[in-house]
Amino acid sequence: MRIGLFAVGRLKTGPEKELASRYLDRFAKAGPAVSLELARVTEIAESRASAADTRKREEAAMLEKSLGEGAILILLDERGKALDSPAFANLLGRYRDQGKRELTIAIGGADGLDPALYERADAVVNLGSMTWPHQLVRILIAEQLYRAVTILSGHPYHRV
């Protein structure tokens, strides 16, 4: 299954980008052993619309354009379901085992995500109930993708 990240906001050169890239590289190298592949990272600039609702709608339209037909969509949102790392790995494994070909994980902008995306989403997951800047969210989800691969493959990286 091909997994992509969609992010509102671009990572600038620096330690955050390096760390996110490091974990995505690890995921890309280890993932094929458990039939998970890094498809792409799509970054879009935040909408410049003056109203938050319009910004969210425009950003959602860009996300919809990037999704393949039948793609699984996981939204990252502080009001989403809290999963521990094994549960997140199992979620990915379940979609893979159901024969899903494509999965996109979406990171919203400063205003959050458009309400229509929640209706379209297959899952809404949080990385904790605190609000995180998108740079840190990118690092956290990249690490969790790598961790998921190690859990699914039985590698000792994840210790309980």
N, C-alpha and C positions, 0 to 999 in steps of 0.2 A: 504494500500500500504506500502510495506517495503522500508525504506529509509536507504541507507548506505553511509558512507563517505569513500573515497579513498584518501590517502594522501601520497605524496612523502616526506619522512622525518618523523622522529619519535619525539614525544613529550617526553622530559625528565621530570623526577619528578620535580615538582616545581609549582609555582603559575599559570603558563599558563595551565598546564595539569589539575590542580585542577579546574580552572574556566571553561575550556572546558568540563570537566567531569560533573560539576554541571549543565550546561545548557543541555547537552545531557541526563542527568538523568531526568531533568524536562521534556524534550521532550518525553523521553521514558514513563514517567508516565502519561503525559497528552495526548499524541498522539492517543492512542487507541480510545478515545472518539470521534475522528473525522476520524477514520480509517487510521491513520498514525502510523507506527511502526518503531522503530529504529532496523534496521537489524544487522548492524555491522559497526565497524570502522576498516578499513584495512590500515595499515601503512607499507610502504616499504622503505628500505634504498635507498638513491640516488644511481644511477648507478655510477660505478667507471670508466667507459669508458673515454678515454682521449678527445674525441671530443663531443661537445655539441649536435650535431645532433644524434650521436650514443646514448648518454645518454637519450635523449628524446625518441628515438625509443625503447630502452630497457624498459624505465619506462612505455611507452604506452603499450607495450606487456604485462607487468604485470597487468596493468589496464584491458586490454581486457580479460585476463585470469580470472579476478575476477568478470566480469560482467555475470549476468545470461542472458539466451537467451531472447531477446525481452525487456531487461531492458532499461529504459529511462536513458540517460546520460546527466547530466548538468555539464559543465566545468566552473570553476571559472577562469576568466582571466580579466586583467585590460582593455582589448580592447573589452570585452563583453558588452552586453546591461545593462544599468543601470536600476535597478528596485527599487522602494520603497518597504517597507515592505508589504503593502497590495497587491501589484502586485506580489511579490514573493509568498505570501500565496496563491493567486489566481492561480498562475502557478502550484503549488503543488496540489491544489484542483482540477484543471482541469485534470491533469494527473490521479489523484485518481478517479475522476468521469468518466473518459474514461475507467475505468477498468484496468488500468495498475497495475501490481502486484509488480514491483520492480523499484526503482529509485536509481541511484548512483550519488553523487556529488563528483567531482574530483578536488583535489588541486594539482597542478603541483609542480615540483621542482624548483630549482634556475634558471634553463635554460628555464623554461616555459613548454609548452605542445607540443607534436609532432603534426605537421600539419595534419596528418591522423586522429587524434582524432576530429578535428573540422568538418571533413566531417561526422563522425559517430555521433557527438553530436546532441542531440535534442534541446539543448539550451546552449548558452554561456552567462554567467552573470558576471558582475563585482560587486565588493564591494566598488567601488570608483575608481577613475582614478589613485590614488597613488599606488605605489608598497608596498605590505605588506609582512612581514616575515610570513612563513607558520604557526608559532606558533600563531600569532595573527589572521590569516585567520581562523584557526581552531576554535578559540574562537568566532569570528564574525559569522561564519556560524552556529555554534552550537546555539548561541543566536537567530539567525534568524529562525532556525528551531523551536525552542520553541515559538518564537514570532508568527510564522505562525500558529501554533496550537492554540494559544490564539486568533488570529484574526479569524480563521475559526470557533472557538467555541463561539465567541462573548464575551470572557473573557475580562475584562477591563485592562489587562496588557498593551496592546497597546493603547496609547492615541494619538489622533491627535491634 
